[in-house]
């Protein structure tokens, strides 16, 4: 629960408003503004023309973090004038959830979705620290909080795992999908949402990372967002820092640090409603157990395991017919390269396009029910769901029911995938699959060529995987 250049950008926003107004008389412009980082950045830059405006506080006033913890630590947000200025209305549109989501969200160029409340709360703490802010209020329990973690993740994480302990509900996840990645308006979770769905985890990690940066070097938020999310004048360039948020958060935050912050937060929540009533039945030892589990599971799911882009985000066609279920845990992993496409994909847009192309080929040319691979590895920092953990694939003839097929996008006959792409599978996907019960602990790993007469996964990649744990 979470509780000159500037003038040119301002002109661009006014032009955007004019274009949107011209498109329809029946729908207000904010309703048409894509819920995307690229929509947010010009709004921020236009607001930055007024250097007296505290944008993170404005965000809270318009619908950002409004929990008792945020309010107590960060103070009262500024009052909103009547009528609300048009730029503020656009910002408020992005901050308020749509009909299918519980949080104000935006889609990032790397294909991830970010909750804005924890993101801007972390940014506000970072800017306050850069200005010499002394930190949390001097009251019992509150002084032990690290405000940066308190307003981004600790309150939501502690509350979610407390509720899970009481009600037996899920404490983390799920992910979800947008109706249209080119014009995202409606985001739908892929299951019953917890208090820490993937979008909140992303926003919280980004809030911690960017808040830490701003505390050391305050820069305009529009510049920060362009650099971090990989947006430059509306054009997406290169591999954005946001695609490394899990690695960067893990490097900054040890599991013990996160556990300490959740323990401190639970002590604060004992004095707040409604969590005070829930915590009455738990002693200090049980409280510590909740914090330990919360920190450990969060780090396992969102730091140690790689993010997997779901089918609905890359634009998958429906499965043809009825998929056959697997019976995990399975005993093997089979490594492939796609050969065609022959070049690694290095952005969400490129990888999603390659996924659609491969599915089209597998279904229409080869006559398969779906894309053959269980998972596909991009060189953009992400894995892509093919048939996934549950369904029999079409990747390794004669062995599809015995293991998962993982394909690297590209031709790796003479060269290797990027080190980060290698690590996604070797150090991320496989150990996480073992821990989650999808793979046997004593699994075996094979190259496609060991099972079928083929050169796949290419000489270079096959030589590489011979050094991996489980190779046989």
N, C-alpha and C positions, 0 to 999 in steps of 0.2 A: 504494500500500500504506500504509494509515494505521494505517504502523506507529503572642382576639377575632376579627379576620379570619383569622389563622392557625389558631385553634382551630376556626373554622367550616369552613375548608378541610380540616383534619384529619378532622373529623366527616364531611365529604362523601366523603373517600377511604374511610373505614371503611364508610360506607353503600354505596359502590360495591362494595367487597369483599363485603359481605353480599348485595347483589343478585346479583353474579356467582356467589357460592357457592350461592345458592338456585336459580339457573338450571340447574345441573348438578352432579351428584356425581362424574361420571366425569372431568371436565376441570378442571384447576386454574385458579383465577381469572386468573392472568397470561396464560394461553393465550387468554382471551376479551377481554382489554383491547385496544381498538382502537389500532393503531399510528398515532396521530394526536397532533399538538401539544396538542390539547385534553385528551388523556389525561396528557400529561407535566406540564402546568402545575400541577394540584392536587397531584401528587406532590412537585414542587419546593417548593411553598408549605408543605406539611406538613413537609418536611425542614428548611425554613428556620426552624422553631420552635426548633431547636437551633442557636443562633448560633455554636457552636464547630465545627460540621460544615463541612468544606471540600467542597462538593458537586462541583466539577469533579474534584478528586482522587478522590472516591468513584466518580465515573463511570469514571475510568481503572481503578480497582480492580475494577469490576463488568463491564468489557468495552469500555471506550472506547479511546482511542489507546494502543496497546501497542508501538509500534515502538521500535527502539533510539534513534532521535532523540528521540522523546517522553520516553522513560525518562531519557535523559542530561540533557536540558534541564530537565525538570520535576521530576525526582526520583522517589523511590519512592512509589507510592500507599499509602494506609493499608491495614493488614490487614483482611480481612473477618471479622467474628465468626461463630461457629457456635452456634446456627443463624442464618442470615441473617434480619434483621428483615423483616417482610412488605412494608413500603414499599420496602425495598431490592430485594426480589424483583420487585416490579412494575417498578421502574426497570431492573433487569437484563434483564427480559423485552423492554423496548423497545430496549435496547442490543445485544441479540444478534440476529443475522440470522435470517430465516425460511429455509425450505427452498429457496427459489428466489432469494434475494439473498445477496450476499457481505458486506453491511454492515448494522449496526443502523440502521433507517430509520424516519422518521415522515412522514406526509402533513401538509402545511401547508394552512391554509384557502384559500390562493390557488391550490391545485391543484398546487403544486410538491412534490417529495419531497426530504427533507434527510437526509444521513448525519450521525449524531449524534457520531461520534468527532471529526472535524475541527471541528465546531461547538463542542463543549465544550472541546477543546484550545485553541482560540482564546480562549474565555471565560476559561480558567484563566490564560493569559498576561496577559490584560487585568487580571484581578483581582490577580495578582502585581505587575504594574507599578504599580497604584494603591496597593499596600502598600509600595512602595519597592524592589521587586526589582531587583537590579543588572543582570540579563540573563544571557546565555549564559555558560557556564563559560570560564575563561581558559586555553584550550588552543589549540594551532595549528589554524587553520581554523575551529574552533567559534566563536571570538570574532567572526568576520565575519558570523555568521548573525543575521538579525532573527528572534527566536524566534517572533513572531506568525505570520510567513509560513512559517517552518520546520515548525511542527507542524500547520499547516492545509493548505498546498498545495505548498510547495516540494519536500518529500521525495517526495510522490506524483507530482508532475509530472516531476521529474528522473528518478525511477525508471521511470516509464511511457514517457517518450521514449527513455530508454536501452534499455529492453527492445524498444521498437519499432524502434530502429536495429539491434539485434542480430538480432531474430527476424522483423522485418517485420510485426508485429502492429499493430492499431489502438492509438493512444495516448490517444484521447479518446472519450467516449461508451460506450454509447448511453444513451438515455432508457429508460423502462420504464413499466409500468402496475400498478395495484393490482387485486386481485380485486373489491373493493367499496369505493367511495370513502366510503360511509357507515359501514362497519365494516371498515377496511383491516386485513388480516391477512397476505396474501401478495403480494409485489411481484415481478414478472417482468420482467427486462430484455428489450428489443426486439431483441437481438442478442448476439453474444459480447461480454462486458464487458471493457473495458480496466481499467487501474489507476485511471483517473480517469473513471468514468462520470458522467453528469449529476448523479446524487445526491450524489457526492463533491464535484463542482464547487460545487453549491449549498451544501452544508455548509461547505466551505472558505471561500467568499465570505462566508457569514453569520458564520463564526467570526472572520474578519478584521474585518468591520464591527462586530460586537457586542463583540469584544475591544477594539477601538479606543475604543468608547463607554465601556466599563467602566473602562478605564485613566484616562479623564477624569472619570467620574462613576459610582462604584460604586453600584448599586442592586440590590435582590433580583432573582434570576433570574426568578422567577415574574412580577414586574412587567415586566421587560425583554421577556420572551417574549410577554406579552399585548400590549404596545405594538407590538412589531416584527411579530408574526405576525397581529395583528388579532383576537385572541380576548379576549372580556370575559365572564366568568362563563358560558362555554360558548357565547356568542352571537357570531357573526362580524359585525363592523361595519366598513363603509367599505372603502377601498382600502388594504390593509396595506403597510407598508414593505417587506416581503419581496418584493412584486411589482416593486420597483424595485432589487433587489439588483444587477442587472447594471450599471445606470447608476451606482449609488452606489459599487460596487467600482471601476468605471472612473474615477470622479472621484477616488477615494482612491489608486489604484494605477496608475501609468504603466507602460507595457510595459517600459521600461528598468529600473524598479525590480524588476519581477517577474523579468526576465532576470538581474539581479544576484543575486537570491536563489537562483535555480536554479543559477547558476555556483557560488556559495558552498556550496550543498548538495551538488553533485557532488564538490566537493573533500573534503567531510566523508565522503561515501559511499565515497570511495577507501579509507578506513580501516575500512569495515564490510563484513561478509559478508552476502549474496553479491555485492553490487554491486562490491566491490573486484576480484573476478575478472573481471567484465565490463568494468570501466574500464581494466584493464591494457593492452588493445589500443588505447586511444584516447589521443592526445596532448592537450595543452592547447588547441590550435586546434580539434580535433574536439569536445572537451568544450564549448568555447565555442559551437560550432555547434549542438550538441544543446540547450544552454540557450536560444540565440536562437530556434530553431525552437519549443521548448516554450512559451516566453513569448508569441511571436507568434501561434501557433495557438490557445493558450488564450484570449487576448484577442479574437481574431477570432470564435471559436465562442461564447464565453460572455459577452462584453461588447459587442462591436460588432454581433453578430447577435441578433435577438429570440428569446425562447423560444417554442416552438410546442407547444401542448398536443396530444398525440397522440389519435387517434380513440378508442382504448380507454379513455382517461381521461374523455372526455365522454359515453361510453355509446353509441357509434355502433352502429347495426344493421349486419349484413353487407351488402356490395355485392350487388346482384341481378344474376346472370349473371356474365359474364367481362369485366373492365375492359379497355379498349383502351389500349395504352401510348403515351405521348408520345415524341417524339424530340428531346430537348433537345440543345443550347440552343435555346430558343424565342425568337421575335422580339418578343413583345408582352406587355404587362400591361394588363388591362381592369379598371377600377375600378367597383364597384357599391355601392349601399346596399341593405339588405334590405327597406326600406319596412315590411314586417311580418316580425318584430317592429319596432315603430316607435320604441321607447325603447332607448337604448344599454344594454347589460348591463354592470354595474359590479362584479361578483364572479364568482368561478369557478362557484359554484352557479347563478347566473343565466345566465351565458354557456353553460354546459353544457346547461341546460334549453332555451335558445333553439336551440342546435345540434340537439338531439334533435327539437324542434318543427319546425324547417326541414327536416330530413331526412325526417321523417314526411310533411310536406306534399309535398315533392318526389317521394318514392317513391309514396305512396298516392293523392295527388290528381292530380299531374302525370304520373305513370307513368314517372318517370325511374328509372334504376338506383340512384341514390345522391343525396346532397346535391349540388347543382350546382356550388358554388364550389370552387375549388382551396384557398383559405384564407379564413378569416373573422376579422375584427378585432374584438375586444372592447374595451370601455373600462375593462378591469380590468388593463391592462398586458400582455396576452397575445394572441398569435395562436392560432387553432384550426385544426387540420388538417381539411380537407375531403377532396377527392380527392388533394391533395398534389402533389408534383413529378412523379410518375411516370405518372399516369393522366389520360386525356382527361376534361374536365369537361363540364358542361351549363350554361354561364353566359352565353355570347355566341354566339347562333345564327350558324352559318356560319364561326365563327372559333375554335371550341373546340380544334382541333388546333394552332392557331398561337400561342396564348398562355395565360397563367394568369389566372383570374378571382379577384379579391380583393374580398370583400364586407364593408363596414362594417355592423355591427349597428345599426340605427336608421333613422329617416327624416330625411335631411339636405337636405330641400328648402329650409328656411328658416334652418337653423342648421348649424354645423360640428361634427364630432367633436371631442373633447378634443384639445388640442395634443399630448399624449403619444400618443394613438391615431394621429394624423396622422404623427408622427415614426416610429412603429413600422414603417410601410410605406415612407414616403419616404426615411428615413435608415437604416433597418434592413433590412427584408426585401428591397427591390429591390437595393441594392448588394451584399448578401450573396449574392443569387441570381446576380448577375453573376460575383462572385468564385468561386462554387462551380461555375459552368458550366451553371446551369439557364437563364440568360438570356443572349442575345447582349450584347456590350458596347455595341453601337449599337441597343439595343432602342427600341421606341416605346411610349408610354403613352397610353391612350385612356380616355375615359369610355364607359360602356355605350351611351349615347345616340348616340354617333358611329357605332356599328356597326349598331344596331337601332333601330326606331321606338319609343322609350321615353323617359320623363323621368328614368330612372336615370342617374347616381347622385344625383339631386336638384340643384337649382340652386346651392345654397351649396357643396356638395362639388365639383360640376363646375367652378365658378369657382376653387376652391382648387387643384385638380389641374392647372389650366392654368399654374401657377407652378412645377410640378415638372419636374425634369430628364427629358427624353425625351418630354414631351407633344407630340403631333402632332395 
